[in-house]
């Protein structure tokens, strides 16, 4: 059974930084994209950043230049470094694994990020 556990969320002032981490347990395929999504109150869940097994990244325009995604394939972890945070970054952030071999998507339970102005 695959489980994703996020950590690192919290309350931070605008301009500050946070680092989110996601630990993935269970068996996933070698070819699995990992990523972070977020959902603000009253809005749809949106992509923040994804990263392939080979390290290719896709970053949302709204966070480009401020957020960095990284993964450790040996440890099955994916991190999101968030700098220069803005109040509009406030949301629940979800870790995601897209197992491209068995075509299954897994989600974490989410971690709250709140940026005060």
C-alpha angles and dihedrals in degrees: 000000000000117000130182120201120189126201139170103064123132147115120313136165121249110278092030131115138239133180120213121200131194123197115200120203128185130040121315129169122262089244103061128133116220128200154149128249130179139205124199122198111285093007136100122258110268137194116258102173141333134194131196128220088261093052101257110149136205115197126188113245091236092064102028112131092019105058128053127192124204137169139199109212093191093054096034094233134135124195135194118205109200119193133173090023119200131202088250089063088070108121146107107280119213129198115223136194120191108196101205095190100055092025096233129139122210128196135197123226093256135246125232120240117188122184116193123206 
